[in-house]
Every structure is written in C-alpha cells, then in structure tokens.
C-alpha cells in the first residue's frame, strides 16, 4: 500500500513539472538560431555624420537617404578607424553592415570603399 502511494506521489509530481511550461509560457522558447540576428549590408554615398546624435546618413543606390545609428562598439574600417574621421569625407563610398533593432538601423561595421 505504501509503494502505491509513493508511485502516485511521483507520478503527480512529474505531471505538475511537465505542465509548468504550458501553464506559464504557452510556447516553448524559440531555438537559438532564431534569436541570432544576421547583419544586412548597404553600399552608398556618405551624406553626413552627426557625432552628437551618433547617426550616419547614407544615400543608397536608389538615391534614397538611409540613417544608421552607431555606438562605441561599431567597427570602423578606415585610415583613422573612427566615425569622427568620416565627418569630413562627405561623398565617400561606404559599406555599412547593420542590424534592424528597436525601429532603427544599428551599424555594426562601417567600411570606406576605395574609388574605382
């Protein structure tokens, strides 16, 4: 009789543990691959750099202006390796790798392209 109670106790505990994700989450967590955001790229002509707001304006191949936010972690591939150094290079050809996040384009890498 005691072993039957132990068995039902274990079965009840297992049932409670298995039902917790359904009761509190409703859905399983998405796989890690879905959480990782991939960078997009855009080539274009540098219009302006606003160092106070940390925003770069780029005119794309379709002649539309796109804005990109940057941070101290943004990698800059140019002679002086800083976004501030780009401020005087209006018209330079750039390739910006970015992520769409919180309604903004966040630059992860900015490359100055050589004129051909």
SERO-4910 file (N, C-alpha, C, O; in steps of 0.05 Angstrom, whole numbers):
BEGIN
 pado doro    nc1    nc2    nc3   cac1   cac2   cac3    cc1    cc2    cc3    oc1    oc2    oc3
  Unk    A     16    -24      0      0      0      0     17     25      0     11     45    -14
  Unk    A     39     24     16     57     47     17     70     52    -10     74     75    -18
  Unk    A     78     30    -24     91     34    -50     72     46    -71     81     59    -89
  Unk    A     46     41    -68     26     52    -87     25     83    -82     23     98   -101
  Unk    A     25     91    -57     25    120    -51     50    134    -61     49    156    -72
  Unk    A     73    121    -58     98    132    -68     97    135    -98    104    155   -110
  Unk    A     87    114   -112     84    114   -141     66    137   -150     73    152   -168
  Unk    A     43    140   -137     24    162   -145     36    189   -138     31    209   -153
  Unk    A     51    191   -117     64    216   -110     84    225   -131     85    248   -139
  Unk    A    100    206   -140    120    211   -161    106    218   -187    114    237   -201
  Unk    A     85    203   -193     70    209   -218     57    237   -217     57    251   -237
  Unk    A     46    244   -194     34    271   -192     55    293   -194     50    313   -207
  Unk    A     78    289   -182    100    309   -183    109    312   -212    114    334   -222
  Unk    A    112    290   -227    120    291   -254    100    305   -271    107    321   -289
  Unk    A     74    300   -266     53    313   -281     53    344   -277     50    359   -295
  Unk    A     58    352   -252     59    381   -245     83    394   -259     80    415   -271
  Unk    A    106    381   -258    130    392   -271    127    394   -301    137    413   -313
  Unk    A    114    374   -313    111    375   -342     90    395   -351     91    405   -374
  Unk    A     72    402   -333     51    422   -341     59    451   -336     45    469   -345
  Unk    A     82    456   -322     90    483   -317     96    500   -342     86    522   -343
  Unk    A    110    490   -362    114    506   -386     88    514   -399     86    536   -410
  Unk    A     68    496   -399     43    502   -412     28    523   -396     15    541   -407
  Unk    A     29    521   -369     14    540   -352     26    568   -353     12    588   -351
  Unk    A     53    570   -354     66    596   -352     76    607   -378     80    632   -380
  Unk    A     82    591   -398     93    601   -422     75    599   -446     75    617   -463
  Unk    A     61    578   -448     44    574   -471     59    564   -495     48    549   -511
  Unk    A     84    573   -498    100    565   -520    128    559   -511    138    570   -491
  Unk    A    141    542   -525    168    536   -519    186    559   -529    178    573   -548
  Unk    A    209    562   -518    227    583   -527    237    577   -555    241    554   -562
  Unk    A    239    598   -572    249    593   -599    278    583   -599    293    589   -580
  Unk    A    285    568   -619    313    558   -620    332    581   -620    325    603   -629
  Unk    A    356    577   -611    377    597   -610    382    609   -638    387    633   -640
  Unk    A    381    594   -659    386    603   -686    366    626   -693    374    644   -709
  Unk    A    342    625   -684    322    645   -690    328    671   -675    320    693   -684
  Unk    A    341    670   -652    347    693   -636    370    709   -647    372    733   -643
  Unk    A    388    696   -661    412    709   -672    404    725   -696    392    714   -715
  Unk    A    410    751   -696    403    768   -718    427    769   -737    450    771   -729
  Unk    A    421    768   -763    442    770   -782    444    798   -792    424    813   -794
  Unk    A    469    807   -798    473    834   -808    465    836   -837    468    817   -853
  Unk    A    455    859   -844    449    866   -871    470    886   -879    484    897   -862
  Unk    A    473    890   -905    493    910   -914    480    929   -934    461    923   -948
  Unk    A    492    953   -935    483    973   -954    507    989   -963    524    998   -947
  Unk    A    510    992   -989    531   1009  -1001    518   1035  -1009    496   1036  -1018
  Unk    A    534   1057  -1006    523   1082  -1014    543   1105  -1009    566   1100  -1002
  Unk    A    534   1129  -1014    550   1153  -1012    544   1167   -985    521   1171   -978
  Unk    A    566   1173   -971    563   1187   -945    551   1215   -949    562   1231   -964
  Unk    A    529   1220   -935    517   1247   -937    527   1264   -914    536   1286   -918
  Unk    A    524   1254   -889    533   1269   -866    537   1251   -842    526   1229   -841
  Unk    A    552   1261   -823    556   1247   -797    548   1266   -775    559   1288   -773
  Unk    A    530   1258   -758    522   1274   -735    534   1260   -710    523   1241   -700
  Unk    A    558   1270   -702    572   1258   -679    557   1261   -653    560   1245   -635
  Unk    A    542   1283   -650    527   1287   -625    505   1267   -622    501   1256   -600
  Unk    A    490   1261   -643    468   1242   -642    477   1214   -649    462   1195   -646
  Unk    A    503   1211   -658    514   1185   -666    497   1173   -689    488   1150   -687
  Unk    A    494   1188   -710    478   1180   -733    494   1186   -759    506   1207   -761
  Unk    A    494   1167   -777    506   1170   -804    484   1169   -824    465   1153   -823
  Unk    A    485   1187   -843    466   1189   -865    480   1179   -891    502   1188   -897
  Unk    A    467   1160   -904    479   1148   -928    458   1149   -951    435   1142   -946
  Unk    A    467   1156   -975    449   1156   -998    454   1130  -1013    477   1125  -1022
  Unk    A    434   1113  -1015    437   1087  -1027    436   1088  -1057    433   1110  -1069
  Unk    A    439   1065  -1070    438   1064  -1099    412   1073  -1111    410   1081  -1134
  Unk    A    390   1072  -1095    364   1081  -1105    360   1111  -1100    338   1121  -1103
  Unk    A    381   1125  -1092    381   1153  -1086    365   1161  -1062    359   1185  -1058
  Unk    A    357   1142  -1046    342   1147  -1021    362   1149   -998    382   1134   -997
  Unk    A    356   1167   -979    373   1170   -956    365   1150   -934    342   1145   -929
  Unk    A    386   1138   -922    381   1119   -900    398   1128   -876    420   1138   -879
  Unk    A    386   1126   -853    400   1134   -828    409   1109   -813    395   1090   -811
  Unk    A    433   1111   -802    444   1089   -786    455   1100   -760    471   1119   -760
  Unk    A    447   1088   -738    457   1095   -712    483   1079   -708    486   1057   -719
  Unk    A    502   1090   -693    526   1076   -687    532   1079   -657    522   1097   -644
  Unk    A    550   1062   -647    558   1063   -619    588   1060   -618    602   1058   -638
  Unk    A    598   1061   -594    627   1057   -590    637   1030   -599    661   1026   -604
  Unk    A    619   1011   -600    626    983   -608    626    980   -639    635    959   -648
  Unk    A    616   1000   -653    616    998   -683    644    997   -693    661   1015   -687
  Unk    A    650    977   -709    677    974   -721    679    993   -746    661    992   -763
  Unk    A    700   1009   -747    704   1027   -769    730   1019   -784    751   1019   -772
  Unk    A    727   1013   -810    750   1006   -826    757   1029   -845    747   1031   -867
  Unk    A    773   1047   -834    783   1070   -850    811   1077   -840    821   1063   -822
  Unk    A    823   1097   -852    850   1104   -844    853   1111   -814    872   1102   -801
  Unk    A    834   1127   -804    836   1134   -775    819   1117   -757    821   1121   -732
  Unk    A    804   1099   -767    788   1080   -752    768   1092   -733    761   1079   -713
  Unk    A    758   1116   -738    738   1129   -721    716   1140   -739    720   1147   -762
  Unk    A    692   1140   -728    669   1152   -742    673   1182   -745    666   1194   -765
  Unk    A    686   1195   -725    691   1223   -726    708   1230   -750    705   1252   -762
  Unk    A    726   1213   -758    743   1217   -781    728   1217   -807    738   1228   -827
  Unk    A    704   1205   -807    688   1205   -831    673   1231   -836    663   1236   -858
  Unk    A    671   1247   -815    655   1272   -816    664   1290   -839    647   1304   -851
  Unk    A    690   1291   -846    699   1308   -867    701   1294   -894    712   1305   -913
  Unk    A    689   1270   -896    691   1255   -921    664   1252   -935    658   1231   -945
  Unk    A    649   1274   -936    623   1273   -949    627   1265   -978    646   1275   -992
  Unk    A    611   1247   -988    613   1237  -1015    629   1211  -1017    629   1198  -1038
  Unk    A    642   1203   -996    658   1178   -996    639   1154   -999    616   1155   -989
  Unk    A    648   1133  -1012    632   1109  -1015    636   1091   -991    659   1085   -983
  Unk    A    614   1083   -979    615   1066   -954    600   1041   -958    581   1039   -974
  Unk    A    607   1021   -943    591    996   -940    586    995   -910    604    993   -894
  Unk    A    560    994   -903    552    993   -875    538    966   -870    519    960   -883
  Unk    A    549    951   -851    536    927   -841    519    936   -817    529    950   -800
  Unk    A    494    927   -817    476    937   -796    455    916   -788    451    896   -802
  Unk    A    443    921   -766    420    905   -756    397    923   -752    400    946   -743
  Unk    A    373    913   -758    349    928   -751    341    920   -723    336    897   -717
  Unk    A    340    941   -706    335    935   -678    321    959   -665    329    982   -669
  Unk    A    299    955   -651    284    975   -638    276    998   -657    276   1021   -649
  Unk    A    268    991   -681    259   1010   -700    280   1027   -713    274   1046   -728
  Unk    A    306   1020   -709    328   1035   -721    347   1016   -734    348    992   -728
  Unk    A    363   1027   -752    385   1012   -764    410   1018   -748    419   1041   -746
  Unk    A    422    997   -736    445   1000   -718    470    989   -733    471    965   -739
  Unk    A    489   1007   -740    513    999   -754    531    982   -737    537    990   -714
  Unk    A    540    960   -747    559    943   -733    586    946   -745    606    942   -731
  Unk    A    588    952   -771    614    956   -784    610    976   -806    591    975   -822
  Unk    A    629    995   -808    629   1015   -829    656   1013   -844    677   1015   -832
  Unk    A    654   1009   -870    678   1006   -887    679   1029   -907    659   1034   -921
  Unk    A    702   1042   -910    706   1061   -931    715   1046   -955    735   1031   -954
  Unk    A    701   1048   -978    707   1034  -1002    726   1051  -1019    722   1076  -1021
  Unk    A    745   1039  -1032    763   1053  -1049    749   1060  -1075    733   1045  -1085
  Unk    A    756   1084  -1086    744   1092  -1111    756   1075  -1133    780   1069  -1133
  Unk    A    739   1068  -1153    749   1050  -1174    751   1065  -1200    759   1053  -1220
***
